[in-house]
Amino acid sequence: MRLRPTHLRARLTLWYVSVLAALLVLGWAGTGAFLFWQLRSQLDHFAVQEIETVEGLFFFDSGGQLRLREDYHNHPESKEVIDRYLEVRDQAGAVLFRNERLGNRTLDGAPFRREGVGGYSQRSARLSDGTRVRMVSRMHSLGGRTVLIRLAHSEEPLYSRLGDLLPALLVVLPVVLVIASAAGYGLARRALNPLEEMARRAQEITPENLHARLPNDDADDELGQLARVFNDTLARLDRAFEQLRRFTSDASHELRTPLAMIRSVGEVGLQKDGTRAEYRDIVGSMLEEVNRLTSLIDNLLTISRADSGHIQLHRTVFPVMALAREAAGLLEILLEEKSQRIELEGDEDAQIEGDRIFLRQALVNIVHNAVKYSPVGETIRVRVRRGEGNRVVVEVHDNGPGIPAEDRSKVFDRFYRVDRARWRESGGAGLGLSIAKWAVEAHGGSIALDSEPGQGCTFRIALPAVGRPL
């Protein structure tokens, strides 16, 4: 059987009532202990005064018996109301005197070491019949003899007074706890109502309406903070779903176009009887589209693996100028087709640590972008230099048409092209710069763009340097 309440408001109420009950019991115990201590202190004080009184009333009679004068009482019945127990012993422990109230009982047996010497000894004890007493003792010189005077009062009235508090607690405690339970449950229910409303609204949120938000996010309490955090999460999810939808749509479009071109070229080739040269052109066109499709799929796979975090970087230390020469060498054929050249300059000693393959691909994508959009016969400049904060900076400058200000913040987005009408001519799908940005940032670097329409573009990559700091 499950004893733990299901609802949070019930658990809060139970916890609140349990704590309150514990505090009330502790309060009662503390009050009782303090009251008992106060009453016993008063009893000790009264006993000390009585010892000082009776010390002068003891005397030895002619037979050597210790006696106590009773003639100090104003009325004979006054001595009847005195509830003290009185006992006198010599140093050897022999009983010299017991008052009538004590009778044949003893006050705690033989004296212990240094009992009553130099002051009053106070302690609790029990008589032979079980009566609890509070005893005070003191050494006193009487008739040239040293005796130990013990005077005690019963503690039973103190425990009786303490016991009177228990019925009051048993009556008051249940009433207080019932009232506290009702008030605590109402308070918990009122406090948790916004949380229940947020839970209800959260259940209604689906991938189709991620724009919906939880209420109470304008409050300054913990529930308001929870709503704001949840709404921020929903906003990130909404952006992620939107990016995923846009990515899926763009990827489908990009994949459909070369497939449609392959199918179209193939159908045209099947509809006519051509020469060997014509079929070679048809196959060449189809292979060109296959190459474009393969490149697009490779880029999509790279982005997908990067997003999922499944790409492992194999880091080595290498000079940046060597990396730039490798990137330029991979583009030689494209440079020859456009009668362009790459001018390399910079610090030959600048080194970085990273995955050489991915960083080379990032640099190839940027240089390739510069080659595509630079006019025939132009020079693309690649410069390697030391930057601030012990970083290596690689700058790629072209003499292309430049990028308008409204497009500069979007050039690293996936499938984004400044001039979508010319994408077939450039042969790109808008993924190269996005992959370059991921590769640079995965190595703790940054990538930026400076451009003015008609004045070309300068892409600037900054990566942590290895070796001597600036």
Steps between C-alpha positions, in 0.01 A plus 500: 500500500632842401500741794665796329245757376481537123438873476771750583258721693418207731869424554571867576211510747616180669854631522379833640277333761776257600748782550242701696419200723870442564550867588201499736624187677850646525351825627301317763805298604712815517237686701460209739875465545539872564211501748640195679845659517355825639296322767791282604727803521247661732488180705881499530498864607233430761692195628818704542313759704353226719841345567628839611201518734523152653876521551436722803220284636699177554651425844630202697304419818655379825492141371693589186195469275459750219178698531318768297328786674143554386423801718573745219155435351245767587223240499529129588325399177751687285748213513238268357500677167877478449556230233875465528699184559786552744792273584830555685800267482847507652815473294499123530151488346307410819152652521472754779155636423194445276185711518159346534414551130801297394428226755703184446597592145845630411620784278737327258717297737856576611661835407701509180844656475502876582123513526394838637861618545554869422141556384175327423474170314179469296368187330189296434444169677233245588383388843473133578129510412575648156411861581700741283664777703728796440772504767742765624782411742763693691775431758445684830693527825274431799623477862856439384389219267473511122169374371337474155155653478277374217174673422267389218161581351283276291518547122166331444308833479742610225432190291130535572509858371689382193246224444219755501639638173461169312117491492501858374735399220289197409193722474655800325734318260232318292291817470799704389608233251152475345485877453857505366423214258204685351692826474811330362305304239324816383829690484672216309210475258504873436878503457496204258210619284736686261713184473193292412402757237851486352485118492164513323627747244819297450293190416330695223829597332588285197756534219231679300448780757843547657434874483267463801640609835434422867322760717644668809839578338473863611503410872814548709463186712632147442197403288556802278865400458392145413254633240769725346749213478237274344396771254863557404530126437186509286643793304821307431300194398283714276807643328653152472182356346478793262862452396434128459194565284689753292801271474281206393320713244822646359675163498205341320503777244875479450487123460199510270661740253803287394286186503253670272785611272637143484156364419434768241832447323449124508146520358614730218781259417259206484258681269743535212763304321814704540859463402772375729613857566145607591467212746836593649368853559184359659699271730736787582207722597357225718838442669530873564166494680605182686816677618292798612260264681786308663656823624166615639442169681853506644439851631164402647657201674775722641247747638282222641796339678614838628155578641481163674849536647625176344803650328826423678779751441848350455726782612858554388731802495582643157597836339217706361690601184534132404124461546436801275728355227311170512167680464630701203635186336158334512354789298763519225270369227228752585760778510631404156149500353449862610860610442527593867781459748536483879756718675620354833692700759547503875669352804660166418551421870136543604362163613164374621371176652196339346352253255689573181234347270209707630696825523630447147143443381392822671778697328426331165133598528586864566764522226267315261233759577750777418597331171136455392404863550822670387522615136718318247869576537478639852728415793376352828719596792551271802692646792608330824594719796514508877197655668422624849460257788751246359286415199582432137293695246442383142359763264355412157434803279333496157404766246145383442180703506486502880202424723227751591474596867161331541647163391826495696348352817339219297784378280594230753142366515430167337371510142527878493614664176521871435390459137275194482448555127869425432541191716502263204785697345709493818419134565448552874221409736578753770665256745873573460518805728273332756737202519800734519343687792434174687855372445659825623277528808555131584870590543429793729536758224282760335420606145391843381428684177587851385344611173380800307299475177736530203815468714522126556492295821749421775436189706697496824565178697654520850628183667694439828873498429754243616846612596627836617231745616483852373 
